[in-house]
Amino acid sequence: MDLAYTPRQQAFRQEVREWLAAHVPAERLVTLERQDGFDQHVAWERELASGNWGMVTWPSEYGGRGLDLIEWLIFEEEYWAAGAPLRANQNGIFLLGPTLMEFGMPDQKARFLTSMASGEEIWAQAWSEPQAGSDLAAVRATARREGDEYVLSGHKIWSSRAVFADWAFGLFRTDPGSERHKGLSLIFFPLDAPGVRVQAIPQIDGETGFAEIFLEDVRVPAFNRLGEEGQGWHICMATAGFERGLMLRSPARFQMAAKRLVELYKKHEAECDPTIRAAVLQAYMDAEAYALSIYSTASRLIAGGKIGAEASTNKIFWSEMDIAMHKTALSILGARAELVRSAPAAGEDARWLEGYFFSLAGPIYAGSNEIQKNIIAERMLGLPRG
Ligand SMILES: Cc1cc2nc3c(=O)[nH]c(=O)nc-3n(C[C@H](O)[C@H](O)[C@H](O)COP(=O)(O)OP(=O)(O)OC[C@H]3O[C@@H](n4cnc5c(N)ncnc54)[C@H](O)[C@@H]3O)c2cc1C
């Protein structure tokens, strides 16, 4: 095993670093959970696209650079080290993009990947329904075939940033007599199509990124179906694999947080309880271990392997690590941890409280950790169904 970077990878790292140093906005952008902040993040997506950085692993004809997953990890390391903004199109580039690469027809890839890489079309994920969250196979939204079109009806919920996005990829029942995992299809729809109503769900922090989506006889061309009719469950599980096992949470995100945590600890060491030192070290080691594990996954995929049920162990690991890191930071800050961003004395310390609140959602989104444990028990350990 050779863990050294090749000269080509090192040159690539340098190129990314230089471009980001010249382009990353000097001021932190407003949160992408609000319209003004989202617009700023979309402008940043377009800036990235101007340098062909939309998604480096995609072929150049779709706006990528034809690179491999190790180079993507290098890109992500430089991206997080440069303090670059969160990706407004994360649902598109990290979830739908790899799925389209695997299941899309060439003209679907040309149509949808290109505008995703360029930041012209921003995507939301529309899978969950009021009665179909953990139990996603209970999806009730329907897609009725009429000639060359599907007619969509139903109610989706918890769609991140659908209020601001242009398109959504949804799971629909195409076979009306079907039950559970059978008879489902993955279909794209424009969020401004006639019959679509997107309603914001205000969050506890006052932001409005989440949405419910109501669909009433929404007509879309059959071209918008990904894969075969009835293959939706299989495709969604492939998307969930990329989400949980690789792309949604790149290791650099946690390595940067661990570095910030070490700096925070050094600044406050004198006031810290001795147990905090061990928690800081654990956070640092966990972030490094996670990075090595993802490098191993990326190498396996490059060699032709697939992501399987082990994506669930990965998801549990990063979501629990994120909470632990933020809790440690709050312990270091003591009473200062409670200062919100608008407090005059808060400064950059407020990022830890904000990060902590978001980390609490980690065990829920991308499939709750309890469900991941069921998957591990049944598919990795071969235990009987609970
Ligand atoms: C920040 C965030 C962003 C999200 N973004 C999106 C998005 O963009 N698009 C989208 O479609 N959805 C999104 N979701 C929804 C998310 O996928 C669901 O919230 C999640 O799947 C859980 O479903 P639920 O909320 O209906 O909870 P429920 O399914 O009602 O579960 C409630 C609790 O019961 C537990 N539970 C349920 N069934 C079992 C079981 N069989 N065994 C053990 N425990 C069980 C769960 O683990 C959970 O703790 C998002 C959620 C969050 C928090």
The ligand as an ORCA input file, in Angstrom:
! r2SCAN-3c Opt
* xyz 0 1
  C     -31.728     18.279      8.644
  C     -32.614     17.344      7.865
  C     -32.634     17.416      6.479
  C     -33.470     16.565      5.751
  N     -33.513     16.721      4.391
  C     -34.334     15.930      3.651
  C     -34.438     16.116      2.234
  O     -33.778     16.999      1.659
  N     -35.279     15.341      1.540
  C     -36.033     14.358      2.145
  O     -36.753     13.660      1.441
  N     -35.991     14.170      3.495
  C     -35.159     14.941      4.265
  N     -35.103     14.787      5.637
  C     -36.008     13.816      6.281
  C     -35.314     12.594      6.869
  O     -34.894     11.705      5.867
  C     -36.288     11.951      7.861
  O     -36.504     12.885      8.897
  C     -35.750     10.667      8.427
  O     -35.686      9.665      7.442
  C     -36.630     10.162      9.613
  O     -37.963     10.100      9.227
  P     -39.116     10.804     10.101
  O     -38.680     12.210     10.393
  O     -40.406     10.604      9.404
  O     -39.093     10.043     11.484
  P     -39.809      8.656     11.826
  O     -39.622      7.723     10.686
  O     -41.198      8.957     12.266
  O     -38.954      8.147     13.049
  C     -39.083      8.685     14.363
  C     -38.102      7.963     15.266
  O     -38.409      6.555     15.319
  C     -37.273      5.785     14.964
  N     -37.689      4.606     14.195
  C     -38.562      4.582     13.175
  N     -38.660      3.337     12.669
  C     -37.827      2.559     13.389
  C     -37.471      1.164     13.340
  N     -37.999      0.346     12.428
  N     -36.553      0.701     14.236
  C     -35.981      1.530     15.153
  N     -36.298      2.858     15.257
  C     -37.190      3.362     14.371
  C     -36.427      6.700     14.119
  O     -35.056      6.322     14.145
  C     -36.664      8.049     14.785
  O     -35.792      8.178     15.896
  C     -34.284     15.609      6.412
  C     -34.247     15.541      7.812
  C     -33.440     16.401      8.530
  C     -33.443     16.302     10.034
*
